[in-house]
Amino acid sequence: MTRNEFAALHRAGDPLVLFNIWDAGSAVAVARAGAKAVATGSHSLAGAQGYDDGEHIPFSRLTETARQIADAVDLPVTIDLETGYATNLADLAHNADALAHAGVIGCNLEDRLIRAGGLRAIDEQAERIAVVSGEGLFVNARTDIFLGPLMEGKDPNHVELVYAAVERANAYRSAGAGSFFIPGLGDPDLIAQVCDKVALPVNVMRLPGMVGNHELAALGVSRISYGGAPWRDAMASVEAAARESLR
């Protein structure tokens, strides 16, 4: 599948649903369920190999896992690249190229400062998106405008944050992003506003208590991600079964 064909799977009203996976085995299971594409989550992929989230897994391990997934399924594969595993643009380009050669069609690229906290300047993040897109990957440009407050226990559902997100989306689109990811935002009316104001396909992450996928589609969402929830649920199931066996 080409990048343009993958982009065409992102349709407002008929969203691409990504039940996030973490290795080749989970990718095969999701493919058998009828998925149109498979996507990793950084937390689940790292956790499955004994690492913490936040670019603690070596990039070589990430690339090898991506290659195993791409070899295991006949579906487009998109990888959570977090902030790129690189501080400079040359290393970022090298990493994007490595994923492309591993058989990956796209990636998430987020705008948070992974060690310092906060968000990158818009123009700096746009430049990074342009580099990754230039290596042939479909970039799902993630903004942490909403996720940051949510992780701090604050309510991210504020219209002022929507305006700030739209500003970033416009810059990211100009830089070559293929879609715009807004994890942390859960209010239906605000999600609809983002979908209406942003020219890119909008990706939301499922959250507890969020409206269903059909309702999200009606809001104009083009892509729905499940994040680390599938991995956490799978590990909880394994632990529960093991406890029952070991009684």
C-alpha positions in Angstrom: 0.0 0.0 0.0 1.3 3.5 -0.9 1.3 6.4 1.5 -1.6 8.0 -0.5 -3.6 4.8 -0.3 -3.1 4.8 3.5 -4.1 8.4 3.7 -7.3 7.6 1.9 -8.3 5.3 4.8 -8.7 8.4 6.9 -12.3 9.4 6.2 -14.4 11.8 8.2 -17.6 9.9 9.2 -16.0 6.5 8.4 -12.9 6.5 10.6 -9.9 4.2 10.5 -10.0 2.3 13.8 -6.6 1.3 15.2 -6.8 -1.2 18.0 -3.2 -0.7 19.0 -0.7 -3.6 19.0 2.8 -4.1 20.5 4.4 -7.0 18.7 4.0 -9.4 15.7 1.7 -11.7 17.6 -0.7 -9.0 18.6 -0.6 -7.6 15.1 -1.6 -11.0 13.6 -4.5 -11.2 16.1 -5.8 -7.7 15.2 -5.3 -8.4 11.5 -7.4 -11.6 11.8 -10.2 -9.5 13.4 -10.5 -7.5 10.2 -8.4 -4.5 10.8 -7.5 -2.2 7.8 -4.2 -1.3 9.4 -2.1 -1.9 12.5 -0.5 0.7 14.8 1.7 0.4 17.8 1.5 2.4 21.0 4.7 3.5 22.6 3.6 2.5 26.1 2.6 -1.0 25.1 5.5 -1.8 22.7 8.0 -0.7 25.3 6.3 -2.3 28.2 6.0 -5.6 26.3 9.8 -5.7 26.2 10.4 -4.6 29.7 11.0 -0.8 29.2 9.3 2.3 30.4 7.5 4.6 28.1 9.2 7.8 27.0 11.9 6.6 24.5 13.5 4.3 27.0 13.5 1.4 24.6 16.6 1.5 22.4 15.7 2.7 18.9 17.3 -0.4 17.4 14.8 -2.6 19.4 11.9 -0.4 18.2 13.0 -0.8 14.6 13.4 -4.5 14.8 10.0 -4.9 16.4 8.6 -2.7 13.6 10.2 -5.0 11.0 8.8 -8.1 12.7 5.3 -6.6 12.7 5.5 -5.5 9.0 6.7 -9.0 8.0 3.9 -10.7 10.0 0.9 -8.9 8.5 -0.2 -7.9 5.0 -1.5 -4.5 6.3 -0.1 -1.0 6.5 1.9 -0.5 9.7 2.2 2.7 11.6 4.6 3.1 14.5 4.5 5.4 17.5 7.8 7.3 17.1 7.1 9.5 20.2 9.3 12.6 19.7 11.6 10.9 17.1 14.3 9.4 19.3 16.5 12.3 18.1 17.4 15.8 19.2 18.7 17.0 15.9 17.2 16.9 12.4 19.9 14.6 10.9 19.3 11.9 13.4 15.6 12.3 13.1 15.8 11.8 9.3 18.0 8.8 9.8 15.4 7.3 12.2 12.5 7.9 9.9 14.4 6.4 7.0 15.2 3.3 9.2 11.5 2.8 9.9 10.6 3.2 6.2 13.1 0.5 5.3 11.6 -1.7 8.0 8.4 -1.7 6.0 6.5 1.0 8.0 4.2 3.3 6.2 3.6 5.9 8.9 4.3 7.1 12.4 3.1 9.3 15.2 5.3 12.3 16.0 4.5 14.2 19.1 5.2 17.8 20.0 6.0 17.5 23.7 9.5 17.9 25.1 10.0 14.4 26.4 12.6 15.2 29.1 12.1 18.9 29.8 8.3 18.9 29.7 6.1 21.3 27.9 5.6 21.6 24.2 8.1 22.4 21.4 7.7 25.7 19.6 5.3 25.4 16.7 7.9 26.2 14.0 10.4 23.8 15.5 7.9 21.0 15.5 6.8 21.8 12.0 10.4 21.5 10.8 10.6 18.0 12.4 7.4 16.9 10.8 8.7 18.1 7.4 11.9 16.0 7.9 10.0 12.8 8.8 7.4 13.3 6.0 10.3 13.9 3.6 11.6 10.4 4.3 8.3 9.0 2.9 6.4 8.3 6.1 2.7 9.4 6.7 3.0 11.6 9.8 0.2 11.5 12.3 1.1 14.8 14.0 0.3 14.5 17.7 -0.2 17.5 19.9 0.0 17.0 23.7 -1.9 20.2 24.3 -4.8 18.2 25.8 -2.9 15.1 27.1 -0.5 17.2 29.3 -3.3 18.6 31.5 -5.1 15.3 31.6 -1.9 13.5 32.9 -1.7 16.2 35.6 -5.2 15.5 36.8 -6.6 18.7 35.2 -9.6 19.0 32.8 -8.3 19.4 29.3 -11.7 20.1 27.8 -11.4 23.9 27.3 -12.1 25.8 24.1 -9.0 27.9 24.6 -6.9 24.7 24.1 -8.9 24.0 21.0 -7.8 27.3 19.5 -4.2 26.6 20.4 -4.5 23.1 18.9 -5.9 24.5 15.6 -3.0 26.9 15.3 -0.6 23.9 15.6 -2.6 21.8 13.2 -2.4 24.5 10.5 1.3 24.7 10.8 1.7 20.9 10.9 -0.4 20.5 7.8 1.8 23.0 5.9 4.8 21.0 7.0 3.5 17.8 5.4 1.5 16.1 8.2 -1.1 13.6 7.0 -3.4 13.7 10.1 -3.7 15.5 13.4 -3.8 13.5 16.7 -5.5 15.1 19.8 -5.1 12.5 22.6 -6.7 13.7 25.9 -9.6 15.6 24.4 -12.9 13.8 25.2 -15.7 16.4 25.0 -17.8 15.7 21.9 -18.6 19.3 21.2 -14.9 20.3 21.3 -13.9 17.3 19.2 -16.4 18.4 16.6 -15.0 21.9 16.7 -11.5 20.6 16.0 -12.8 18.4 13.2 -14.6 21.5 11.7 -11.7 23.9 12.0 -8.8 21.6 11.0 -8.2 20.7 7.4 -6.3 17.5 8.3 -8.0 14.2 9.2 -8.5 14.2 13.0 -7.4 11.3 15.2 -8.8 10.8 18.7 -7.7 8.4 21.4 -10.4 6.5 23.2 -10.8 7.5 26.8 -12.9 6.1 29.7 -16.5 7.4 29.4 -16.0 8.7 25.9 -18.9 8.4 23.4 -18.8 5.4 21.2 -17.0 5.0 17.8 -20.2 5.6 15.8 -20.8 8.9 17.7 -17.1 9.9 17.1 -17.6 9.2 13.4 -20.7 11.5 13.4 -18.5 14.3 14.9 -16.2 14.1 11.9 -13.4 12.0 13.3 -11.3 10.3 10.7 -9.1 8.0 12.9 -9.6 6.4 16.3 -6.8 4.9 18.4 -7.0 2.8 21.5 -3.5 3.6 22.9 -2.1 1.4 25.6 -5.5 0.0 26.8 -5.4 -3.2 24.7 -2.0 -4.2 26.1 -3.0 -3.3 29.7 -6.2 -5.4 29.3 -4.2 -8.3 27.8 -1.7 -8.3 30.6 -4.4 -8.1 33.2 -6.1 -11.1 31.6 -2.8 -13.1 31.6 -2.2 -12.2 35.3 -5.7 -13.2 36.2 -5.4 -16.5 34.4 -2.1 -17.2 36.0 -3.4 -16.4 39.5 -6.3 -18.9 38.9 -3.8 -21.5 37.7 -1.4 -21.0 40.6 -4.0 -21.3 43.4 
